[in-house]
């Protein structure tokens, strides 16, 4: 699947779904392969540049975010940009569950690799009973 800019609604939705599927593998190398070698990220208050730093960042992330499961939803798109809303659930080493909400702005190179990712994320404590993302299904869930 080679989804290149400029995006229309169909290709933007497929790009978002491909990203969701990749992130849910929790494989830092697979995820990093979707980014340009010099990709620039802002993730919360952390700044990451290049695939090696992306792999290191994701490795750290998934060492502390257990049973991570993510859902993304297309918010807007244009030419070489896509905006998404997302939420993911995970638990920490102590067993505390969290739901993380956020927005991402993506910018793509002509070859379809992401060259810039800006992510704003907030975390909310939840109980296991409050979980709403079923890892065995892939349907969109409310982002509220």
N, C-alpha and C positions, 0 to 999 in steps of 0.2 A: 504494500500500500504506500504509494508515494503521493502525499498530499501537499501540493505546492501552492504558494500564494500566486495570484490573488485568490482569497477565499470567498466562496459563496456560502450560503447557510448550510448546505449539505456537507461540503468539505470542512467547514469549521466544526460542525458537530462531530464528524468522523475524527478530526484531529484531537478534539477534546476527549473523545472516547478512547482513542489510542493512548493518550497520555494517562488517563485513568487506569487503563489496563496495565500499562507498563509500571506505574507507581505501585499498583497492588501486587506486583511480583516481589516487591521489596528487594530487587536486585539492582544495586547501585550502578553496575556496569551497563546493564540494559537501559536503565533510565538515562544515564549520562550520554549514551550513544545518540539520543534525540537532540542533543545540543551541539552548537558549533564548538570547535576546539577552544575558542576564546570567549565563550558565552559568559555573560555577566548576570549575576543574580543579586537580588536583595531579598532575603528571607527573614522576616521579622527585623531584627537589628543586626543581622549578620550579612556580610558581603562576601560573595564567592565569585572567583573568576577562573574559568577554564574547567575542562573535564576532570582533571586530577583533583581539583578542589571540590567539584561536585560529588565525585565518588567518595571522598573523605567525609564530606558533610553528610551525605546520605547514609554512609556506614555508621557514623555516630548516631544519627537520628534513629535508625532502626535498631540499634543496640539498646536504646532506652524506651522506644515506643513499641511495646509488645502487642501482638494481634492487631496490628494496624490494618484498617480497611477504609478506603477512600471512595467518595462519590463526587464527581465534578459535573457542573452544569454550565452550558454555554450561556453567556450573558450578552455579549456583543461581539461583532467582528467587522473587519474592514481590510481591504487589500492584504497587507502583511501582518495584521495584528488580530489578536483574539483576547477577549476578556472572559474570565470564568469566575463562578462562585463555587465554593467547595466546602465540604465538611468531611472530617475523618474521625474515627474513634480508635482508641488505643488505651492500654493500661501501662502503668509504670511498674517498677520493680516491687513496690509495696502492694500492688494489686488495685490501686486507685484508678478508676476509669475516667477518661477525659473525652470530650467532644471538642474538636478544634474546627473553628469556622474561619473562612477567609475569602479573599478575593485575589486573583492573580491577573496581571497584565503581561501578555506575551508578545514578543516581536520576532519575526522569522526572517531568515536569509532566503534568497531566491531558491536555494536547493531544498527548502522545507525544514531545515534544522532551526531550532530556536536559538536566537542570539542574545535575547534578553528576557529575564523573568523577574518581575517585581511582585512579591507576595506579602500581603498583610494578613496576620493570623491572630486570633484570640482563642484562648483555651477556657473551657467550662468544665468544672467537676461534675461528673454524673455517677450514678450507681449502675451496676451491671444491669439492673432491671430497666433503667432508662435508655439503654442502647436501642437504636432504631435502624442501624445499618446491618443488614443480614449479609454476612460475607458469602453466602451461597447463592445470592441473587445479584442481579446487576441493574435493577431498575432504579430510576431516579427517585430520590426521596425529597420531601420538603426541606428547604434550606432555612427554615425559620426556627 
